[in-house]
Amino acid sequence: MTKTSLDMLPTVRGKYKPNADLAKLTWFRVGGVADVLFSPEDEDDLIDFLQNKPKNVPVMLIGMGSNMLVRDGGVAGVVIKLGRKFSKIEALGGNRILAGAGVADARVAKAAYDESLDGFAFLKGVPGAIGGALRMNAGAHGTEIKDILVEARALDSQGNVHIFSLDDMGFGYRHCGIDEDYIFISATFEGVTSDQISIKAKMDKVTDLRVAAQPINSRTGGSTFKNPDDKSAWKYVDEAGFRGHINGGAQVSEMHTNFLINMGDATASDIEQLGDMVKAKVETDTGTILHWEIKRVGRKS
Ligand SMILES: Cc1cc2nc3c(=O)[nH]c(=O)nc-3n(C[C@H](O)[C@H](O)[C@H](O)COP(=O)(O)OP(=O)(O)OC[C@H]3O[C@@H](n4cnc5c(N)ncnc54)[C@H](O)[C@@H]3O)c2cc1C
């Protein structure tokens, strides 16, 4: 595929950055460059870009990069990172909160607490932004995005605006049914009135559980595999003998075996190979196929 260069792209008010290092934008801190990184100035700027860019230039969204493994060969086309103008958060009344797709999940949990709204505590522990949370149907401790979503606003690849109701979203376990080329812009959530003391207790519990059970200070991508129906993915990985297993600069976390870690000098290939080794052994041992939850993107080098 031809490398995308700035002269192929429409004039925008936001910022283009050619050959942008994506490792810096992900939790794993690995991977190659984007042909071009685009930070739209605002929604209109993004719409203009989508309407005027050449059809054959691929587009990919990156949020906080907390569920993403960018491969070493980088990402072809334009990678979009939503910035300040997509980070608005507003209490709408009627127990509802509007959040831009660039808002960190933990900020939404805090805003809900400020409004005495229950149902959002799980977001305190998900280290992504709302766009990624919609795409992944992020969830924890028995609650998912689908339990609080009223509607989401999105752009299609031609820049047309769509409003998707909860039913339209086609949510499943870590799955959203909206086509991959839609860009989420914002979402409206609804909670249930409660008292701040009990909401705070739930948020604190979320933090405590994470500190105790997850390598949250490591370079990781969160849960590597989706949980199969019968038992947690970490048990399969552990029973296959991979706790602490090292491949190049990558390791299966000693603390939580469904987390892969960049020990410092891992390549994306070290990490992906390790995940694939785990998958293969688990399938051989048990017949169960683990499915990647982490989004692996870009070209292998
Ligand atoms: C320590 C740790 C703990 C975690 N714990 C949890 C947990 O408890 N529960 C959980 O569900 N997840 C967890 N995760 C995974 C991750 O935080 C979530 O999946 C999160 O929702 C991803 O959001 P993000 O902004 O980082 O998205 P990214 O990782 O940047 O992207 C994920 C996907 O969303 C797409 N995307 C991003 N923004 C948009 C947008 N605006 N429009 C359309 N598509 C978009 C990307 O293209 C990609 O396909 C954890 C991760 C880490 C590192």
The ligand as a Gaussian input file, in Angstrom:
#p B3LYP/6-31G(d) Opt

LIG

0 1
 C       -4.133000      -1.891000      33.527000
 C       -5.336000      -2.059000      32.634000
 C       -6.547000      -2.439000      33.167000
 C       -7.672000      -2.600000      32.350000
 N       -8.861000      -2.974000      32.928000
 C       -9.954000      -3.088000      32.144000
 C      -11.224000      -3.433000      32.708000
 O      -11.371000      -3.638000      33.891000
 N      -12.281000      -3.537000      31.879000
 C      -12.178000      -3.321000      30.552000
 O      -13.187000      -3.409000      29.845000
 N      -11.005000      -2.996000      29.981000
 C       -9.894000      -2.869000      30.752000
 N       -8.711000      -2.522000      30.168000
 C       -8.627000      -2.356000      28.714000
 C       -8.914000      -0.918000      28.245000
 O       -8.637000       0.016000      29.257000
 C      -10.348000      -0.754000      27.759000
 O      -10.668000      -1.619000      26.706000
 C      -10.622000       0.686000      27.288000
 O      -12.008000       0.821000      27.088000
 C       -9.898000       1.034000      26.003000
 O      -10.004000       2.425000      25.834000
 P       -8.857000       3.245000      25.110000
 O       -9.274000       4.666000      25.061000
 O       -7.558000       2.980000      25.751000
 O       -8.921000       2.605000      23.664000
 P       -7.710000       2.141000      22.721000
 O       -6.959000       1.039000      23.397000
 O       -6.954000       3.316000      22.266000
 O       -8.532000       1.535000      21.516000
 C       -9.309000       0.368000      21.678000
 C      -10.210000       0.219000      20.446000
 O      -11.170000       1.275000      20.448000
 C      -11.103000       1.991000      19.207000
 N      -11.433000       3.386000      19.492000
 C      -10.831000       4.223000      20.361000
 N      -11.438000       5.416000      20.358000
 C      -12.442000       5.330000      19.462000
 C      -13.445000       6.244000      19.005000
 N      -13.518000       7.499000      19.449000
 N      -14.324000       5.805000      18.073000
 C      -14.260000       4.534000      17.597000
 N      -13.341000       3.632000      17.977000
 C      -12.442000       4.031000      18.909000
 C       -9.683000       1.794000      18.717000
 O       -9.569000       1.985000      17.310000
 C       -9.454000       0.334000      19.133000
 O      -10.054000      -0.525000      18.202000
 C       -7.561000      -2.363000      30.967000
 C       -6.341000      -1.956000      30.419000
 C       -5.236000      -1.808000      31.241000
 C       -3.944000      -1.351000      30.622000

